[in-house]
Amino acid sequence: MDAALVTAVAALLAAPLTFAAAVYGARGSARAQREGGVINGFNSLTDQIQEERADLRQQVSDLRIQVNGLGTELTMERLAKATAEAEVARLRLIVAQLGGTP
């Protein structure tokens, strides 16, 4: 066996190994790129959900303030109604004491 034959045999054996290594490396690279895209998409969706959640918390807070204000307004109107009813009852009593019909 001379050197040229050994070199030719080595090249024939190395070529399939080089090809296999290149294919394996390309598949690994493609998988890493695909997984990176998935992670970026997940992070993007997570950020959007957190922003929406913050907006919804603010809306709930605003609605609670509104409800509390309406509750106070309702209480004030009930108080005014009770005061008016008490005044009507007082005036009916005065009318009855004076001999009139209420």
Secondary structure, DSSP 8 states (H G I E B T S, - for coil): --HHHHHHHHHHHHHHHHHHHHHHHHHHHHHHHHHHHHHHHHHHHHHHHHHHHHHHHHHHHHHHHHHHHHHHHHHHHHHHHHHHHHHHHHHHHHHHHTT---
